[in-house]
């Protein structure tokens, strides 16, 4: 450890006599192991920054899904401590039984654990039958549909709530067995939020964790993301929570994990503006009025805008990102960016299959034409319907730009994209890469001139950071966490969620690209400078430190 890092850690600790030293994170995703969205990036980057710069002991626990190969990933079975004088049941030292009752049936499920250290973070995987049989993090895959016809690709797991509760109970049980009552347990999204109530209300946990604080981070409060359950008797049985707690945790008629956490944890969203929208505006209608219900109970959501590790997406190191050449928007050295653009145009012209990603349509091999890009889920929440309505008319009026999209999602939107790529008017200028591949995504970020984020709502947004670091200026609907894009300085923004507003903003960006390339270079430089100045995890962990301290003080009041 360098002297500067020692000084940083002392600086963090000297701000308050109460400073957490041990943090457990409970999550369904972790970058490099399992992921379906931005949660994986947040968890890994936050965890390693807390270790590397704040000197905390950080442990992360998540499921071992069926697609994961723990041996190849460096994990080994975890032997749990035991009293040697007592016989070991069945000869196994690493099995625990977790109560997982149904309303009409008392049940237990057996779990074990795998462990490895990753970047200074102690990572644990929960090994259980519920997880082994799943080949996707949240939804069924094409392979599962082929094996069992009722498991439709893209459909959420039928036992999602039980999967979540098993993870949370397993995490608490492991801490008890290891004799670790951490200063803070950081629960990520609705998949882990019920832990706060179970930890405080269930007798087997509440005494052991009486000094542990809980922080629940709401990564997405949109309808469909709460992990709620309608069957209240089932919710009561499997969580073990008292009936009055289950009833008090309803949003509408459903048991809602975020509502369950409200009394016992500090709650935050992943941007300041998203927190404001949920509790001060009608945007909260998109959550089922979660934010306003929390406010009625005296719970004020904190907002902590996600950070990013700029070095993880630095084009100065092209080999790490799999780029054709290196470049640096911060210094204005963009020769390599043109090489990256030439490479992707050449590749799309001669290769139609990219691993599991299927290509529809082609692009002109003209690096002088501005290239607009999109990477993400093809859903209305991501504004893909607005994008499709905008791009056709704009392309007919302006024949000198191209569009490259990578992603999958709503079958209707996928089909519409395929039709666009095959149309006489737009064919040859729109390319749709159906599926996802992280290496291919890096190449697209690096090749693009403009990155489209027309989201209906966006709790924070990480793709705008990545695009900016790779010299790809974002064009965003100025909502939620996307307000961190400064119009005309670090990207382009519009307020009205409509195809006309998006088209006008794209036209403005394209005109600037053609008439003032110097201004574009200045914006690219400013975008990277702003990330380094305001949005690295080094800055963000100070805000989480405040929430951690607040959660520890809340624990003392229970």
Secondary structure, DSSP 8 states (H G I E B T S, - for coil): --HHHHHHHHHHHHT-S----EEEEE-S-BTTTB-SSHHHHHHHHHHHHHHHTT--EEEEEEE--TT--TTTTT-EE------TTS--GGG-SS-EEEE--BTTB--EEEEEEEEEEETTEEEEEEE-HHHHT-SSSSB--HHHHHHSTTS-TT-B-TTHHHHHHHHHHHHHHHHHHHT---SEEEEESTTTTTHHHHHHHSHHHHTTTTT-EEEEEES--STT-S--BS-HHHHHHHH---HHHHHHTEETTEE-HHHHHTTTSEEEESSHHHHHHHHHSGGGGGGTSHHHHHHHTT---EE----B-GGGG-TTSHHHHT-SS--BTTTTB-HHHHHHHHHHHHHHHH--EETTEEEES---S-TTSEEEEEES-BSTTTTHHHHHHHHHHHHHH--SEEEEEEE-B-HHHHHHHHHHHHSTTTTTTEEEEES--HHHHHHHHHH-SEEEE--S--SS-SHHHHHHHTT-EEEEE--GGGGGS-BTTTEEEESS-SHHHHHHHHHHHHHHHHH-HHHHHHHHHHHHHHHHHH-BHHHHHHHHHHHHHHHHHHHHH-
